[in-house]
Amino acid sequence: MENPSTHQKAANNIAKTHLRNYICNMPPMQKAPYKSTHTKAPMQKTLHPTQITQTMSHVFHRNLHTDYPTAVKGDGIYLIDKNGKRYLDGCGGAAVSCLGHSDENVIEAMKAQLDQLAWAHSGFFTTEPMEQLASFLATRAPEGIEHIYFVSGGSEATESALKMARQYFVERGQPQRRHIIARRQSYHGNTLGALAAGGNQWRRQQFEPLLVEVRHVSACNEYRDKENSETTTQYCQRLLTELEREIERLGPQNVMAFMAEPVVGATMGAVPAVEGYFKGIREICDRHGILLILDEVMCGMGRTGSLFVADQEGIAPDIICVAKGLGAGYQPIGATLVSNKIYQAIKEGSGFFQHGHTYIGHAMACAAALAVQQRIEQDHLLANVQHQGNRLRAALEAEFGDHPFVGNVRGRGLFQGLELVQDKNSKTPFDPALKINARIKAKALENGLMCYPMGGTINGYEGDHILLAPPFIMNDEQNDELVRLLTLSCQQVFDTL
């Protein structure tokens, strides 16, 4: 192999010199003198001179073709970028920021906890914030839910729920129970077990060889799936019959759990179930000894107007998964809430849940989440969720109810969705190649609004929707601003069609 030419060595040395000067933010020939040591300095990467003046991110961003603005500050329900532009957070990021971005009570609670203890491994210690948050949630949870397993986010919460359900039956001497039944177009997280339970084909497709087998039945989506000849009651019964038949096909003695989102969020756009659906699901699960897992990661913790959506459905599940609004984005935290019968089965059996993550029960995260939940309760913010939710729904109906490109307005509380269609009468979706959802998201951000449009609403590939999940602290004026900016952004995109 030939040695580099003299000219190439000189060029490399020039590039290195410019790079070091750039990093130090000092002009050539004015940098501080370097005194050599016995330790050889690590070699710098050689850059072409044209690369030196460009800003390069080393972050592996979600979308590698997107130039993201840099958020530097929060102010109530607004985020502010480094250029001073303000963005109304109409979606809470991903239904997370229920208290906005600058709550003083939560920030002070975090500082106070940090002064005492940041973290202690749960394999050695419990902590006061973890115990206090668990008590807070357990005393307000649906009947029978008495124990809380803390994690760091929604995917971990649903993954933990699946493993807990499996271990429950192993502890009870029923190891043959291994089948999970979930619903098409559901979303339960991105870890492999959670992704397997999810029914969104686009998210699953490339990872399919890695996923465990999960059976999927129809979602409860009255707008899309109820036949014109059916009443709502008949439609509900058809779905329950479908679940019964799937259980019989697998063998009731082999089915472990049924998992569902009470109000489907990211993949369908705030779709609630019809009346009586979840009561019917609960009855079927009870009859066959199957655990009912409710994924309230996105729709729970007050988002729809009550702390737990299960209460609105009039049922008590065996396991509830929460995250997002639990910590409101001030710290990463989630939780798997468990019935006493599951807890006792494991306690009286092996006494050890064979699962765990390093940061479960993180003291700082628990302190932040407790402060969030206390703020919501003490300031009666769930009443504001109901008030502003009703106001938002009425405004969306007024602006979009008769719009030719909006097929359906739905949701609960401050969890509202619009389904976009090319033809209102036939419910024909837009061609996915048009990327309507992505264009609306970009236009809204340009107009100073964060909203949550997604594609694949119908089957993972076809359909567009917009999800709205603003902070619980939103007032009337901000509610109006959200609708105004959304209307403007949608119309600007629709005008190009």
RODO-2510 file (C-alpha; in nm, 4 decimals, decimal comma):
residues 497
     n   res          X          Y          Z
     1     m     0,0000     0,0000     0,0000
     2     e     0,1376     0,3387    -0,1012
     3     n     0,2015     0,6117     0,1516
     4     p    -0,0194     0,9222     0,1222
     5     s     0,1281     1,1916    -0,0995
     6     t     0,2861     1,5021     0,0496
     7     h     0,0005     1,7114    -0,0865
     8     q    -0,2603     1,4812     0,0668
     9     k    -0,0865     1,4934     0,4053
    10     a    -0,0798     1,8719     0,3882
    11     a    -0,4498     1,8850     0,2993
    12     n    -0,5353     1,6540     0,5891
    13     n    -0,3325     1,8624     0,8313
    14     i    -0,5089     2,1809     0,7148
    15     a    -0,8494     2,0169     0,7622
    16     k    -0,7575     1,8985     1,1116
    17     t    -0,6357     2,2437     1,2069
    18     h    -0,9577     2,4085     1,0878
    19     l    -1,1675     2,1484     1,2690
    20     r    -0,9929     2,2011     1,6018
    21     n    -1,0228     2,5779     1,5633
    22     y    -1,3917     2,5453     1,4771
    23     i    -1,4625     2,3293     1,7811
    24     c    -1,2801     2,5690     2,0083
    25     n    -1,4565     2,8644     1,8438
    26     m    -1,1249     3,0409     1,8024
    27     p    -0,9771     3,1846     1,4785
    28     p    -0,6568     3,0341     1,3333
    29     m    -0,3316     3,1359     1,4989
    30     q    -0,5137     3,2634     1,8099
    31     k    -0,5920     2,9400     1,9853
    32     a    -0,4338     2,8583     2,3177
    33     p    -0,0929     2,6917     2,2915
    34     y    -0,0944     2,3158     2,3192
    35     k     0,1581     2,1549     2,5470
    36     s     0,2412     1,7984     2,4537
    37     t     0,2187     1,5208     2,7125
    38     h     0,3316     1,1594     2,7273
    39     t    -0,0213     1,0496     2,6314
    40     k    -0,0826     1,0592     2,2602
    41     a    -0,3954     1,2548     2,1677
    42     p    -0,6665     1,0545     1,9885
    43     m    -0,6721     1,0971     1,6118
    44     q    -0,9333     1,3355     1,4730
    45     k    -1,1535     1,2387     1,1800
    46     t    -1,0433     1,4017     0,8572
    47     l    -1,3165     1,6263     0,7150
    48     h    -1,3395     1,7851     0,3760
    49     p    -1,3069     2,1652     0,4163
    50     t    -1,6669     2,2154     0,2955
    51     q    -1,7940     2,0026     0,5871
    52     i    -1,6356     2,2219     0,8484
    53     t    -1,8809     2,5102     0,8123
    54     q    -2,1902     2,2861     0,8269
    55     t    -2,3750     2,2059     1,1493
    56     m    -2,3853     1,8290     1,1896
    57     s    -2,6127     1,6450     1,4350
    58     h    -2,4974     1,3183     1,5838
    59     v    -2,8514     1,2402     1,7037
    60     f    -3,0237     0,9440     1,5394
    61     h    -3,3539     1,1261     1,4955
    62     r    -3,6907     0,9598     1,4375
    63     n    -3,7044     1,0830     1,0798
    64     l    -3,3687     1,1214     0,9116
    65     h    -3,5085     1,3452     0,6394
    66     t    -3,6637     1,6033     0,8730
    67     d    -3,4983     1,9272     0,9802
    68     y    -3,6362     1,9690     1,3321
    69     p    -3,6670     2,3079     1,5027
    70     t    -3,4830     2,3277     1,8350
    71     a    -3,7105     2,3637     2,1372
    72     v    -3,5481     2,5717     2,4115
    73     k    -3,8274     2,6759     2,6495
    74     g    -4,1782     2,5961     2,7675
    75     d    -4,4452     2,8496     2,8613
    76     g    -4,7744     2,6967     2,9721
    77     i    -4,9284     2,5174     2,6759
    78     y    -4,6688     2,6638     2,4384
    79     l    -4,3236     2,5492     2,3317
    80     i    -4,0680     2,8030     2,2100
    81     d    -3,7882     2,7316     1,9643
    82     k    -3,4427     2,8888     1,9552
    83     n    -3,5647     3,1584     1,7157
    84     g    -3,8389     3,2666     1,9554
    85     k    -4,1258     3,1129     1,7598
    86     r    -4,4121     2,9885     1,9766
    87     y    -4,6035     2,6666     1,9114
    88     l    -4,9397     2,5904     2,0716
    89     d    -4,9187     2,2306     2,1889
    90     g    -5,2469     2,0925     2,0614
    91     c    -5,1484     1,7286     2,1063
    92     g    -4,9400     1,7217     2,4244
    93     g    -4,6549     1,5890     2,2094
    94     a    -4,8165     1,2446     2,2048
    95     a    -5,0929     1,2993     2,4644
    96     v    -4,8221     1,3469     2,7286
    97     s    -4,7953     1,7096     2,8424
    98     c    -5,1192     1,7368     3,0371
    99     l    -4,9840     2,0228     3,2548
   100     g    -4,8089     2,2076     2,9761
   101     h    -4,4386     2,2768     2,9863
   102     s    -4,3651     2,5041     3,2814
   103     d    -4,5585     2,3905     3,5883
   104     e    -4,3837     2,5463     3,8892
   105     n    -4,5223     2,2995     4,1445
   106     v    -4,3878     2,0003     3,9573
   107     i    -4,0527     2,1639     3,8906
   108     e    -4,0110     2,2515     4,2595
   109     a    -4,1040     1,8980     4,3633
   110     m    -3,8386     1,7618     4,1293
   111     k    -3,5761     1,9982     4,2658
   112     a    -3,6634     1,9050     4,6239
   113     q    -3,6388     1,5335     4,5446
   114     l    -3,3068     1,5809     4,3677
   115     d    -3,1707     1,7521     4,6782
   116     q    -3,2554     1,4367     4,8769
   117     l    -3,2164     1,1382     4,6455
   118     a    -3,2137     1,0987     4,2673
   119     w    -3,2297     0,7193     4,2406
   120     a    -3,1863     0,4003     4,4377
   121     h    -3,1962     0,0575     4,2753
   122     s    -3,5256    -0,1178     4,3481
   123     g    -3,3394    -0,4456     4,4007
   124     f    -3,2011    -0,2964     4,7216
   125     f    -3,4402    -0,0232     4,8384
   126     t    -3,7875     0,1184     4,8225
   127     t    -3,8246     0,4964     4,8330
   128     e    -4,0793     0,7372     4,9761
   129     p    -4,1845     0,8827     4,6381
   130     m    -4,2432     0,5345     4,4969
   131     e    -4,4521     0,4289     4,7979
   132     q    -4,6507     0,7535     4,7979
   133     l    -4,7276     0,7430     4,4260
   134     a    -4,8315     0,3774     4,4481
   135     s    -5,0711     0,4588     4,7323
   136     f    -5,2114     0,7558     4,5423
   137     l    -5,2889     0,5436     4,2356
   138     a    -5,4121     0,2347     4,4204
   139     t    -5,6644     0,4281     4,6276
   140     r    -5,8141     0,5841     4,3134
   141     a    -5,7994     0,2849     4,0795
   142     p    -6,0988     0,0679     3,9838
   143     e    -6,2122    -0,1920     4,2360
   144     g    -5,9644    -0,4749     4,2876
   145     i    -5,6598    -0,2881     4,1538
   146     e    -5,4344    -0,2608     4,4588
   147     h    -5,0713    -0,2859     4,3487
   148     i    -4,8508    -0,0826     4,1163
   149     y    -4,5430    -0,1921     3,9191
   150     f    -4,3495     0,1126     3,8001
   151     v    -4,1622     0,1327     3,4706
   152     s    -4,0226     0,4078     3,2497
   153     g    -4,2839     0,4339     2,9747
   154     g    -4,5844     0,2916     2,7950
   155     s    -4,4151     0,0120     2,6014
   156     e    -4,2544    -0,1136     2,9214
   157     a    -4,5930    -0,1000     3,0956
   158     t    -4,7674    -0,3161     2,8343
   159     e    -4,4696    -0,5518     2,8039
   160     s    -4,4744    -0,5958     3,1817
   161     a    -4,8488    -0,6610     3,1730
   162     l    -4,8101    -0,9443     2,9232
   163     k    -4,5328    -1,1091     3,1227
   164     m    -4,7239    -1,0634     3,4465
   165     a    -5,0318    -1,2278     3,2937
   166     r    -4,8219    -1,5219     3,1775
   167     q    -4,6508    -1,5669     3,5140
   168     y    -4,9878    -1,5471     3,6915
   169     f    -5,1102    -1,8568     3,5101
   170     v    -4,7783    -2,0384     3,5533
   171     e    -4,7974    -1,9719     3,9281
   172     r    -5,1545    -2,1046     3,9314
   173     g    -5,0591    -2,4294     3,7594
   174     q    -5,2060    -2,3416     3,4176
   175     p    -4,8936    -2,3112     3,1998
   176     q    -5,0917    -2,4061     2,8869
   177     r    -5,2521    -2,0609     2,8881
   178     r    -5,0327    -1,8760     2,6417
   179     h    -5,2571    -1,7123     2,3818
   180     i    -5,3135    -1,3379     2,3791
   181     i    -5,6046    -1,1885     2,1894
   182     a    -5,5931    -0,8225     2,0916
   183     r    -5,7571    -0,6089     1,8230
   184     r    -5,6694    -0,5052     1,4708
   185     q    -5,5508    -0,1451     1,4342
   186     s    -5,4507    -0,1304     1,8008
   187     y    -5,1214     0,0065     1,9254
   188     h    -4,9611    -0,1168     2,2457
   189     g    -4,5992    -0,0048     2,2126
   190     n    -4,2799    -0,0744     2,0220
   191     t    -4,0964    -0,3360     2,2283
   192     l    -4,1340    -0,6784     2,0712
   193     g    -4,4047    -0,8172     2,2993
   194     a    -4,6041    -0,4950     2,2894
   195     l    -4,5601    -0,4696     1,9123
   196     a    -4,6834    -0,8269     1,8724
   197     a    -4,9975    -0,7421     2,0683
   198     g    -5,0525    -0,4365     1,8520
   199     g    -5,2626    -0,4806     1,5405
   200     n    -5,1293    -0,2047     1,3152
   201     q    -4,9866    -0,3866     1,0158
   202     w    -4,7584    -0,1043     0,8997
   203     r    -4,5803    -0,0960     1,2365
   204     r    -4,5539    -0,4758     1,2527
   205     q    -4,4555    -0,5591     0,8954
   206     q    -4,0765    -0,5498     0,8889
   207     f    -4,0460    -0,6978     1,2394
   208     e    -4,2990    -0,9789     1,1850
   209     p    -4,0359    -1,2592     1,1960
   210     l    -3,9388    -1,1473     1,5474
   211     l    -4,2893    -1,1312     1,6946
   212     v    -4,4686    -1,3892     1,9055
   213     e    -4,8030    -1,5083     1,7758
   214     v    -5,0979    -1,2962     1,8905
   215     r    -5,4536    -1,3382     1,7646
   216     h    -5,6368    -1,0247     1,6514
   217     v    -6,0103    -0,9635     1,6282
   218     s    -6,1962    -0,6632     1,4879
   219     a    -6,1625    -0,3225     1,6481
   220     c    -6,4728    -0,1476     1,7774
   221     n    -6,5027     0,1320     1,5208
   222     e    -6,8667     0,2201     1,4658
   223     y    -6,7951     0,4809     1,1974
   224     r    -6,6019     0,2394     0,9769
   225     d    -6,7421    -0,1038     1,0521
   226     k    -7,1072    -0,0902     1,1565
   227     e    -7,3334    -0,2057     0,8740
   228     n    -7,6148     0,0260     0,7683
   229     s    -7,8603    -0,2527     0,8449
   230     e    -7,7319    -0,2929     1,2021
   231     t    -7,8281    -0,1106     1,5174
   232     t    -7,5453    -0,0132     1,7509
   233     t    -7,6518    -0,2932     1,9859
   234     q    -7,6408    -0,5483     1,7041
   235     y    -7,3004    -0,4242     1,5955
   236     c    -7,1703    -0,4573     1,9505
   237     q    -7,3066    -0,8097     1,9778
   238     r    -7,1414    -0,9062     1,6481
   239     l    -6,8023    -0,8041     1,7867
   240     l    -6,8564    -0,9921     2,1111
   241     t    -6,9589    -1,3021     1,9168
   242     e    -6,6419    -1,2738     1,7086
   243     l    -6,4324    -1,2745     2,0266
   244     e    -6,6258    -1,5736     2,1662
   245     r    -6,5614    -1,7710     1,8484
   246     e    -6,1906    -1,6921     1,8538
   247     i    -6,1682    -1,8082     2,2158
   248     e    -6,3514    -2,1299     2,1299
   249     r    -6,1230    -2,1878     1,8317
   250     l    -5,8105    -2,1542     2,0480
   251     g    -5,9646    -2,3411     2,3415
   252     p    -6,0684    -2,1289     2,6424
   253     q    -5,8249    -2,3194     2,8612
   254     n    -5,5383    -2,1963     2,6420
   255     v    -5,6185    -1,8244     2,6360
   256     m    -5,4252    -1,6015     2,8744
   257     a    -5,5473    -1,2447     2,8179
   258     f    -5,7451    -1,0012     2,6073
   259     m    -5,5798    -0,6602     2,5607
   260     a    -5,7422    -0,3425     2,4282
   261     e    -5,7273     0,0369     2,4363
   262     p    -6,0591     0,1702     2,5722
   263     v    -6,0228     0,4717     2,3428
   264     v    -5,7902     0,3946     2,0516
   265     g    -5,5387     0,6741     2,0075
   266     a    -5,2406     0,6926     1,7727
   267     t    -5,3451     0,4379     1,5119
   268     m    -5,7135     0,5320     1,4724
   269     g    -5,7548     0,8814     1,6133
   270     a    -5,9533     0,8872     1,9415
   271     v    -6,2044     0,6103     1,8674
   272     p    -6,4140     0,5090     2,1694
   273     a    -6,6040     0,1821     2,1913
   274     v    -6,9811     0,1677     2,1586
   275     e    -7,1894     0,1473     2,4739
   276     g    -7,1877    -0,1946     2,6383
   277     y    -6,8872    -0,3268     2,4470
   278     f    -6,6413    -0,3428     2,7356
   279     k    -6,9024    -0,4756     2,9779
   280     g    -6,9550    -0,7575     2,7300
   281     i    -6,5798    -0,8133     2,7036
   282     r    -6,5494    -0,8273     3,0826
   283     e    -6,8277    -1,0862     3,1052
   284     i    -6,6667    -1,3072     2,8386
   285     c    -6,3268    -1,2908     3,0095
   286     d    -6,4779    -1,3766     3,3469
   287     r    -6,6669    -1,6723     3,2029
   288     h    -6,3516    -1,8240     3,0547
   289     g    -6,1037    -1,7254     3,3270
   290     i    -5,9187    -1,4872     3,0940
   291     l    -5,7411    -1,1752     3,2186
   292     l    -5,8579    -0,8378     3,0850
   293     i    -5,5764    -0,5888     3,0224
   294     l    -5,6701    -0,2297     2,9456
   295     d    -5,4047    -0,0189     2,7764
   296     e    -5,4726     0,3333     2,9013
   297     v    -5,1235     0,4597     2,8207
   298     m    -5,2537     0,7295     2,5876
   299     c    -5,6185     0,7723     2,6837
   300     g    -5,5880     0,7379     3,0617
   301     m    -5,4742     0,9477     3,3585
   302     g    -5,7456     1,2091     3,3058
   303     r    -5,7181     1,2557     2,9298
   304     t    -6,0821     1,1611     2,8656
   305     g    -6,2225     1,3328     3,1766
   306     s    -6,1704     1,0692     3,4471
   307     l    -5,8497     0,9353     3,5950
   308     f    -5,9163     0,5891     3,4511
   309     v    -6,1189     0,5205     3,1369
   310     a    -6,2282     0,1880     3,2884
   311     d    -6,4493     0,3862     3,5263
   312     q    -6,6336     0,5394     3,2316
   313     e    -6,6933     0,1909     3,0925
   314     g    -6,8215     0,0661     3,4274
   315     i    -6,5738    -0,2207     3,4542
   316     a    -6,2778    -0,3299     3,6645
   317     p    -5,9998    -0,4835     3,4529
   318     d    -5,7348    -0,7169     3,5907
   319     i    -5,4447    -0,5011     3,4704
   320     i    -5,4253    -0,1361     3,3610
   321     c    -5,1273     0,0122     3,1773
   322     v    -5,0600     0,3855     3,2153
   323     a    -4,7812     0,6263     3,1223
   324     k    -4,7767     0,9564     2,9244
   325     g    -5,0076     1,1709     3,1421
   326     l    -4,8814     0,9984     3,4566
   327     g    -4,5639     1,2063     3,4559
   328     a    -4,6818     1,4663     3,2029
   329     g    -4,3418     1,4640     3,0335
   330     y    -4,1587     1,6057     3,3335
   331     q    -3,9967     1,2664     3,3819
   332     p    -4,0192     0,9377     3,1883
   333     i    -4,2476     0,7062     3,3851
   334     g    -4,5158     0,4438     3,3334
   335     a    -4,6925     0,1897     3,5498
   336     t    -4,8660    -0,1466     3,5351
   337     l    -5,1550    -0,1493     3,7816
   338     v    -5,2459    -0,4980     3,8986
   339     s    -5,5392    -0,6653     4,0680
   340     n    -5,4906    -0,8173     4,4088
   341     k    -5,5637    -1,1677     4,2777
   342     i    -5,2624    -1,1504     4,0442
   343     y    -5,0422    -1,0032     4,3158
   344     q    -5,1435    -1,2706     4,5670
   345     a    -5,0925    -1,5546     4,3195
   346     i    -4,7323    -1,4493     4,2623
   347     k    -4,6719    -1,3646     4,6289
   348     e    -4,8008    -1,7009     4,7468
   349     g    -4,6163    -1,8826     4,4682
   350     s    -4,2601    -1,7971     4,3743
   351     g    -4,2799    -1,4570     4,5425
   352     f    -4,0753    -1,3077     4,2613
   353     f    -4,1862    -1,1375     3,9394
   354     q    -3,9329    -1,2562     3,6846
   355     h    -3,8942    -0,9253     3,5086
   356     g    -3,7340    -0,5869     3,5689
   357     h    -3,5547    -0,2812     3,4362
   358     t    -3,2794    -0,0729     3,5901
   359     y    -3,4845     0,2409     3,6431
   360     i    -3,8169     0,0989     3,7666
   361     g    -3,9526     0,3044     4,0547
   362     h    -3,7030     0,5843     3,9876
   363     a    -3,7305     0,8218     4,2840
   364     m    -3,7053     1,1391     4,0776
   365     a    -3,9639     1,0150     3,8273
   366     c    -4,2050     0,9064     4,1006
   367     a    -4,1722     1,2414     4,2791
   368     a    -4,2498     1,4259     3,9556
   369     a    -4,5487     1,2025     3,8748
   370     l    -4,6888     1,2399     4,2256
   371     a    -4,6654     1,6186     4,1972
   372     v    -4,8394     1,6027     3,8581
   373     q    -5,1261     1,3950     3,9906
   374     q    -5,1652     1,6069     4,3040
   375     r    -5,1797     1,9207     4,0922
   376     i    -5,4498     1,7690     3,8695
   377     e    -5,6564     1,6645     4,1704
   378     q    -5,6112     1,9698     4,3920
   379     d    -5,6838     2,2173     4,1121
   380     h    -5,9813     2,0141     3,9845
   381     l    -5,8317     1,9937     3,6370
   382     l    -6,0449     1,6960     3,5357
   383     a    -6,3442     1,9314     3,5470
   384     n    -6,1564     2,1551     3,3059
   385     v    -6,0836     1,8549     3,0831
   386     q    -6,4565     1,7910     3,0636
   387     h    -6,5419     2,1582     3,0048
   388     q    -6,2713     2,2249     2,7479
   389     g    -6,3314     1,8861     2,5876
   390     n    -6,6971     1,9682     2,5311
   391     r    -6,6014     2,3114     2,4007
   392     l    -6,3380     2,1688     2,1680
   393     r    -6,5756     1,9035     2,0367
   394     a    -6,8457     2,1626     1,9644
   395     a    -6,5971     2,3849     1,7816
   396     l    -6,4644     2,0927     1,5752
   397     e    -6,8177     1,9910     1,4830
   398     a    -6,8962     2,3490     1,3802
   399     e    -6,5815     2,3842     1,1663
   400     f    -6,5488     2,0342     1,0248
   401     g    -6,8802     1,8533     1,0729
   402     d    -7,0021     1,9384     0,7223
   403     h    -6,6614     1,9606     0,5579
   404     p    -6,6450     1,7399     0,2471
   405     f    -6,3010     1,6068     0,3430
   406     v    -6,3841     1,5234     0,7073
   407     g    -6,5749     1,2010     0,7551
   408     n    -6,5980     1,1812     1,1312
   409     v    -6,5370     1,3845     1,4476
   410     r    -6,5021     1,1684     1,7597
   411     g    -6,3385     1,1308     2,0990
   412     r    -6,3814     1,1989     2,4699
   413     g    -6,2659     1,4855     2,6870
   414     l    -5,9448     1,6418     2,5601
   415     f    -5,8834     1,3434     2,3358
   416     q    -6,0473     1,4296     2,0043
   417     g    -5,9970     1,3071     1,6503
   418     l    -6,0887     1,3915     1,2918
   419     e    -6,0937     1,1259     1,0203
   420     l    -6,0129     1,2668     0,6781
   421     v    -6,1744     1,1255     0,3622
   422     q    -6,1671     1,1978    -0,0075
   423     d    -6,5419     1,1350    -0,0340
   424     k    -6,7689     1,1946     0,2630
   425     n    -7,0616     0,9810     0,1449
   426     s    -6,8657     0,6689     0,0527
   427     k    -6,6002     0,7214     0,3233
   428     t    -6,3335     0,6652     0,0570
   429     p    -5,9911     0,7561     0,1985
   430     f    -5,7320     0,9712     0,0255
   431     d    -5,4625     0,8007    -0,1771
   432     p    -5,1813     0,7276     0,0743
   433     a    -4,9330     0,8634    -0,1813
   434     l    -5,0741     1,2120    -0,1193
   435     k    -4,9458     1,1953     0,2410
   436     i    -5,2260     1,4217     0,3587
   437     n    -5,1475     1,3601     0,7266
   438     a    -4,7793     1,4539     0,6888
   439     r    -4,8642     1,7665     0,4916
   440     i    -5,1115     1,8846     0,7545
   441     k    -4,8604     1,8233     1,0331
   442     a    -4,5955     2,0266     0,8496
   443     k    -4,8329     2,3087     0,7627
   444     a    -4,9676     2,3253     1,1189
   445     l    -4,6146     2,3447     1,2606
   446     e    -4,5388     2,6230     1,0146
   447     n    -4,8472     2,8034     1,1489
   448     g    -4,7407     2,7540     1,5102
   449     l    -4,9589     2,4542     1,5997
   450     m    -4,8579     2,1078     1,7146
   451     c    -5,1146     1,8428     1,6220
   452     y    -5,0868     1,4654     1,5734
   453     p    -5,1896     1,3571     1,2225
   454     m    -5,1283     0,9945     1,1258
   455     g    -5,1849     0,7672     0,8279
   456     g    -5,3039     0,4077     0,8000
   457     t    -5,6208     0,4783     1,0000
   458     i    -5,8249     0,2041     0,8337
   459     n    -5,5881    -0,0886     0,7914
   460     g    -5,2360     0,0355     0,8590
   461     y    -5,1918     0,1664     0,5062
   462     e    -5,5036     0,3580     0,4039
   463     g    -5,6758     0,6467     0,5798
   464     d    -5,5730     0,9703     0,7497
   465     h    -5,6687     1,1211     1,0835
   466     i    -5,5740     1,4079     1,3124
   467     l    -5,5464     1,3476     1,6866
   468     l    -5,5779     1,6336     1,9350
   469     a    -5,4741     1,6022     2,3002
   470     p    -5,3993     1,9483     2,4437
   471     p    -5,2928     2,0141     2,8038
   472     f    -5,5536     2,0010     3,0795
   473     i    -5,4740     2,3636     3,1697
   474     m    -5,5987     2,5001     2,8369
   475     n    -5,8392     2,7957     2,8650
   476     d    -6,1183     2,9170     2,6369
   477     e    -5,9002     3,1583     2,4419
   478     q    -5,6367     2,8930     2,3761
   479     n    -5,9078     2,6450     2,2784
   480     d    -6,0290     2,8909     2,0147
   481     e    -5,6729     2,9493     1,8958
   482     l    -5,6167     2,5752     1,8538
   483     v    -5,9278     2,5361     1,6366
   484     r    -5,8456     2,8467     1,4332
   485     l    -5,4923     2,7291     1,3559
   486     l    -5,6088     2,3757     1,2781
   487     t    -5,8796     2,5049     1,0439
   488     l    -5,6298     2,7284     0,8669
   489     s    -5,3708     2,4511     0,8291
   490     c    -5,6178     2,1943     0,6993
   491     q    -5,7671     2,4364     0,4498
   492     q    -5,4256     2,5358     0,3201
   493     v    -5,3549     2,1686     0,2457
   494     f    -5,7035     2,0971     0,1096
   495     d    -5,6722     2,3933    -0,1273
   496     t    -5,3813     2,2205    -0,3003
   497     l    -5,5819     1,9055    -0,3814
***
